[in-house]
Protein backbone atom coordinates (compact mmCIF):
# COMPACT_ATOMS: atom_id res chain seq x y z
CA UNK A 1 0.00 0.00 0.00
CA UNK A 2 1.41 3.37 -0.89
CA UNK A 3 1.87 6.04 1.77
CA UNK A 4 -0.68 8.38 0.17
CA UNK A 5 -3.31 5.64 0.05
CA UNK A 6 -2.64 4.54 3.63
CA UNK A 7 -3.02 8.13 4.82
CA UNK A 8 -6.30 8.43 2.91
CA UNK A 9 -7.69 5.09 4.20
CA UNK A 10 -6.84 5.81 7.84
CA UNK A 11 -7.86 9.48 7.55
CA UNK A 12 -4.44 10.72 8.70
CA UNK A 13 -3.18 13.03 5.96
CA UNK A 14 0.43 14.16 6.19
CA UNK A 15 1.15 11.72 9.02
CA UNK A 16 3.49 8.75 9.21
CA UNK A 17 3.41 6.22 12.03
CA UNK A 18 6.40 4.03 11.16
CA UNK A 19 9.74 4.33 9.35
CA UNK A 20 12.18 1.52 8.81
CA UNK A 21 15.85 2.46 8.51
CA UNK A 22 18.45 -0.05 7.37
CA UNK A 23 22.01 0.90 8.25
CA UNK A 24 25.00 -0.11 6.18
CA UNK A 25 27.00 -0.37 9.43
CA UNK A 26 24.80 -1.85 12.22
CA UNK A 27 27.39 -1.00 14.87
CA UNK A 28 26.44 2.67 14.40
CA UNK A 29 22.82 2.04 15.45
CA UNK A 30 23.15 3.75 18.84
CA UNK A 31 24.80 6.82 17.33
CA UNK A 32 22.10 7.15 14.68
CA UNK A 33 19.43 6.64 17.32
CA UNK A 34 20.84 9.44 19.46
CA UNK A 35 21.10 11.78 16.46
CA UNK A 36 17.49 11.17 15.46
CA UNK A 37 16.23 11.67 19.01
CA UNK A 38 18.32 14.86 19.36
CA UNK A 39 16.96 16.40 16.15
CA UNK A 40 13.36 15.19 16.58
CA UNK A 41 12.39 14.79 20.25
CA UNK A 42 8.78 13.91 19.36
CA UNK A 43 9.98 10.77 17.52
CA UNK A 44 10.36 7.45 19.31
CA UNK A 45 13.31 5.38 18.07
CA UNK A 46 13.78 1.67 18.72
CA UNK A 47 15.70 -1.21 17.21
CA UNK A 48 13.84 -3.87 15.25
CA UNK A 49 14.31 -6.39 18.06
CA UNK A 50 12.93 -3.92 20.63
CA UNK A 51 10.03 -3.09 18.32
CA UNK A 52 9.20 -6.77 17.91
CA UNK A 53 9.22 -7.26 21.69
CA UNK A 54 6.75 -4.41 22.19
CA UNK A 55 4.18 -5.42 19.57
CA UNK A 56 0.88 -6.86 20.73
CA UNK A 57 1.30 -9.94 18.55
CA UNK A 58 4.52 -10.92 20.28
CA UNK A 59 3.08 -10.27 23.73
CA UNK A 60 -0.02 -12.37 23.03
CA UNK A 61 2.16 -15.13 21.53
CA UNK A 62 4.26 -15.22 24.70
CA UNK A 63 1.21 -15.32 26.97
CA UNK A 64 -0.33 -18.14 24.90
CA UNK A 65 2.95 -20.06 25.04
CA UNK A 66 3.13 -19.63 28.81
CA UNK A 67 -0.47 -20.77 29.24
CA UNK A 68 0.10 -23.82 27.05
CA UNK A 69 3.26 -24.70 28.97
CA UNK A 70 1.43 -24.43 32.28
CA UNK A 71 -1.39 -26.66 31.07
CA UNK A 72 0.99 -29.29 29.69
CA UNK A 73 3.00 -29.38 32.94
CA UNK A 74 -0.22 -29.67 34.95
CA UNK A 75 -1.59 -32.52 32.80
CA UNK A 76 1.78 -34.30 32.84
CA UNK A 77 2.02 -33.94 36.61
CA UNK A 78 -1.46 -35.32 37.14
CA UNK A 79 -0.72 -38.23 34.81
CA UNK A 80 2.53 -39.01 36.62
CA UNK A 81 0.81 -38.77 40.02
CA UNK A 82 -1.95 -41.11 38.81
CA UNK A 83 0.59 -43.67 37.57
CA UNK A 84 2.50 -43.57 40.86
CA UNK A 85 -0.66 -43.89 42.95
CA UNK A 86 -2.01 -46.80 40.88
CA UNK A 87 1.29 -48.67 41.06
CA UNK A 88 1.20 -48.56 44.88
N, C-alpha and C positions, 0 to 999 in steps of 0.2 A: 504494500500500500504506500502510495507516495505521501510525503509530508503534507502537502496541500490538501489532499483528500482526507487524511486522518484528522487534520484540524477542522475540516468542514463537517465530518461525521460526528466528531465529539464536541462540536460547537465551541472550540477553543482556538479562534484565529490568532495567529502570530504567537503561539505558545508551543514550546517543546518540552516534553517531560523526560526524555532520555536521550543521551548521546553516548555512543560507544567510541572509544579512542584506542587505537592499536599503536603501541610504541615500537619503534625499530629496536630500541634498547630497553628491555623490561627492567633493568636495574635502575633506571632513572624514574621509575614510577612514583616514588615518594617526592622527588624534586618537582615533577610535573604536577602532582597533586597539590603541593604547597603553592606553586605558582598560580594554579587555577583558583584555589581558595583565596589567595591574596588579592587577585584582580577582580574576582566575582564572589563576594561573601555570601550572596543569596543562593549560590549553587552548592549542592551537596555532592562531594566526590567520594567514590568508593571503588575498590578493586573489583574485578569480576567475581572473585571468590567470596568477597564480603557481600556483594550484591546478591549472589546466589543464596547465601546463608540467610539473608533477610527476607527473601520472597515468601509469600504465603504458601506457595506450592511446596517449597522445601520444608517449611515448618509443619505443614499438615502431613507430609510424607514421613517426617521423623516421628510425629506423634502416633501415626498409624503403625509404624514399625515398632515403636515401644509397646503399644497396646497388643500387637500380635505376639511379640516376644513374651510379654507377661502372661497372656493366655496360654501359649504353648508350654511355658514353664509350669504353670498351674496344672494343666492337663497331664503333663508328664509326671509331675510330683504326685498327683492323685493316683495315676496308674501304677507308679512304683510303690506307693504306700499300699494300694490294694493287693499287688502281687506279694509283698512282704507279709501282709496280714493273712492272706489265704495260705501261704506256705507254712505258717506257724499254726 
